Amino acid sequence: MSATIRLDYLSIFPDYFDVLHISLLGKAVEHGIVEVHSWDLRDWTHDRHRTVDDTPCGGGAGMVMKPEPWGEALDELLGTEADPSIHIVVPTPSGYPFRQQDAEELSGVTRIVFCCGRYEGIDHRVLDYARERWSVHELSLGDYVLNGGEVAALAITEAVVRLVPGVIGNPESLTEESYSDAQEGLLEYPNFTRPVSWRGLEVPEVLMSGHHGRIAQWRHDRSVEITRSRRPDLI
């Protein structure tokens, strides 16, 4: 059986992605739903120091990742022919905000290549070259800066892969999450389990009533309250 989706990770720290073989994602790999490959960008360098960076043109602090290793790596992994069905994801603080809609879109493709930059980022010509051949997504997790793209790539991977059919055992558990259609774009309501009383704190009585209409209304009201308080932009 061929995998539903193939994920490639280009990084100077490929060991970051060993965690993809644990938890639900690891089971998806084991069952052949997801195929995972991590690659060391330095394997496409040709000097004794395996150099992947140089000083920025125009001056300034920091270093920029050189285009040559990236170009050779992408050509070897993907070929040089245009194929828009291949999606390149570049985690970067200057990218578009990563949203649930992006995760849903990417969960339906067959191959994603994550290009994980470091330092001041990847020479922009690499992205221009890639856009001529593949579908490129520059994505940001939020308004902050990380040391590199690896952690962001892992977060995006988890958001995407959990939506791939067969990864989550009960797909109904995806329907009432934050940002889902069933939630009307609202944040998810609070959840509780037994025991009903714990350290003097009680499960809300309505949730134990068995009255499905009242429970649904309570959950909707709590979602609106939480969203209005924490993410009024979603309202």
C-alpha positions in Angstrom: 0.0 0.0 0.0 1.4 3.4 -1.0 1.3 6.2 1.6 -1.5 8.8 1.5 1.0 11.6 2.0 4.8 11.8 1.8 6.7 14.3 4.0 10.3 15.4 3.4 12.3 17.6 5.7 15.4 19.5 4.6 17.5 20.8 7.5 21.0 21.1 8.9 19.6 19.3 12.0 17.7 16.3 10.5 17.6 14.5 13.9 14.9 17.0 15.0 12.5 14.8 13.1 13.1 11.6 14.9 10.0 12.4 17.0 7.9 11.8 13.9 8.1 8.1 14.7 6.3 8.3 18.0 2.7 8.9 19.1 -0.2 8.9 16.6 2.0 10.2 13.8 4.5 7.3 14.4 1.6 4.8 14.1 0.5 6.4 10.9 4.1 5.9 9.5 4.1 2.3 10.8 0.8 1.6 9.1 1.9 3.1 5.8 -0.5 6.1 5.8 2.3 8.6 6.1 5.8 8.4 4.6 8.6 10.4 6.3 12.1 11.3 5.1 14.6 13.7 6.7 17.6 15.0 4.9 20.8 16.8 5.9 21.3 19.9 3.8 25.0 19.6 4.3 25.1 16.5 2.1 24.7 18.9 -0.8 27.8 20.9 0.0 31.2 20.4 -1.6 33.8 22.0 0.7 35.6 20.5 3.6 33.7 22.6 6.1 30.3 21.7 4.6 29.4 25.3 4.5 25.7 26.3 4.1 25.8 30.0 4.9 27.5 33.3 4.0 27.3 37.0 4.9 24.3 38.9 3.7 24.6 41.0 0.5 24.2 44.6 1.4 25.7 44.1 4.9 24.0 43.6 8.2 24.2 41.2 11.1 23.9 37.4 10.9 24.3 34.9 8.1 22.2 33.8 5.1 21.8 30.3 3.9 23.5 29.8 0.5 21.4 29.0 -2.5 23.6 26.2 -4.0 23.0 23.5 -1.4 19.3 24.2 -1.5 19.1 24.1 -5.2 21.0 20.9 -5.6 19.0 19.2 -2.8 15.6 20.2 -4.3 16.7 19.1 -7.8 17.8 15.7 -6.6 14.8 15.1 -4.4 12.1 16.5 -6.8 13.7 16.7 -10.2 13.7 19.9 -12.3 10.4 19.6 -14.0 7.4 21.7 -12.9 5.0 19.8 -10.7 2.4 21.9 -8.8 1.2 18.9 -7.0 4.4 19.0 -4.9 4.0 21.6 -2.0 7.0 23.3 -0.5 6.5 24.6 3.0 9.0 27.2 4.3 8.4 28.1 8.0 9.4 31.8 8.4 8.4 34.6 10.7 7.8 36.7 7.6 5.3 34.2 6.2 1.5 34.2 6.0 -0.1 33.2 9.3 -0.6 29.4 9.5 -4.4 28.7 9.9 -6.5 25.6 10.3 -7.7 26.2 6.7 -4.0 25.8 5.6 -3.8 22.5 7.5 -7.0 21.3 5.8 -5.6 22.2 2.4 -2.3 20.5 3.0 -3.8 17.4 4.4 -5.2 16.6 1.0 -2.0 16.7 -1.0 0.3 13.8 -1.7 3.7 15.3 -1.0 5.1 18.2 1.1 8.7 19.2 1.4 9.6 21.3 4.4 12.6 23.6 3.9 13.8 24.6 7.4 16.0 27.7 7.4 18.4 28.9 10.0 20.3 32.1 10.7 18.7 35.0 8.8 16.9 32.7 6.5 17.3 31.1 3.0 18.6 33.1 0.0 15.3 34.4 -1.5 16.3 33.2 -5.0 15.7 29.6 -3.8 12.1 30.5 -3.2 11.8 32.2 -6.5 13.3 29.2 -8.2 10.9 26.9 -6.3 7.8 28.9 -7.2 8.5 28.4 -10.9 8.2 24.6 -10.4 6.2 23.7 -7.3 3.5 25.2 -5.0 5.3 27.2 -2.3 3.9 28.2 1.1 5.8 30.6 3.3 4.1 30.2 6.7 4.4 31.7 10.2 3.2 30.2 13.4 2.8 33.5 15.1 4.3 36.9 15.9 7.6 35.6 17.4 10.9 34.3 16.1 12.4 30.9 16.5 16.0 29.8 16.0 15.1 27.8 13.0 12.3 26.3 11.0 12.4 22.8 12.5 10.1 23.3 15.5 7.6 25.2 13.3 7.7 22.4 10.7 6.9 19.8 13.4 3.9 21.9 14.6 2.6 22.3 11.0 3.1 18.6 10.4 1.0 17.6 13.4 -1.8 20.0 12.5 -1.8 18.6 8.9 -1.3 14.9 9.5 -4.0 14.5 12.1 -6.5 15.5 9.4 -5.3 12.7 7.0 -7.9 10.0 6.9 -6.9 7.0 9.0 -4.6 8.9 11.4 -7.1 9.7 14.1 -9.0 6.6 15.2 -12.3 8.4 15.7 -12.7 11.1 13.0 -15.7 12.5 14.8 -13.3 13.9 17.4 -12.1 16.4 14.8 -15.5 17.9 14.2 -16.0 20.1 17.3 -12.5 21.4 17.8 -11.4 25.0 17.8 -11.7 26.6 14.4 -13.7 23.7 13.0 -16.8 24.2 10.8 -19.0 22.6 13.6 -17.6 25.2 16.0 -18.5 28.0 13.5 -15.0 29.2 13.7 -15.1 29.6 17.5 -12.7 28.3 20.1 -13.6 25.1 21.7 -15.7 24.9 24.9 -14.2 23.5 28.2 -14.2 19.7 28.6 -14.6 17.6 31.7 -14.5 14.0 32.7 -15.2 11.9 35.9 -15.0 12.1 38.8 -17.8 14.6 39.0 -16.3 16.1 42.1 -12.5 16.7 42.3 -10.7 18.7 45.0 -13.8 20.7 45.7 -14.4 21.5 42.1 -17.5 20.2 40.3 -18.4 19.3 36.7 -21.0 21.7 35.6 -24.4 20.2 36.4 -25.8 20.7 32.9 -23.2 18.2 31.5 -24.5 15.5 33.8 -28.2 16.2 33.0 -28.4 14.0 29.9 -30.4 16.8 28.2 -28.7 17.0 24.8 -30.3 20.3 23.8 -29.2 22.1 27.1 -25.7 20.6 26.8 -25.3 21.8 23.2 -26.5 25.3 24.2 -24.2 25.4 27.2 -21.2 24.4 25.1 -22.0 27.0 22.4 -22.4 29.8 25.0 -19.0 28.9 26.6 -17.4 28.9 23.2 -18.7 32.3 22.5 -17.5 33.6 25.9 -14.0 32.2 25.5 -13.7 33.4 21.9 -14.9 36.9 22.8 -12.4 37.0 25.7 -9.3 35.5 24.0 -9.8 36.0 20.3 -12.3 38.7 19.6 -11.0 38.9 16.1 -12.8 35.6 15.4 -16.1 37.0 16.5 
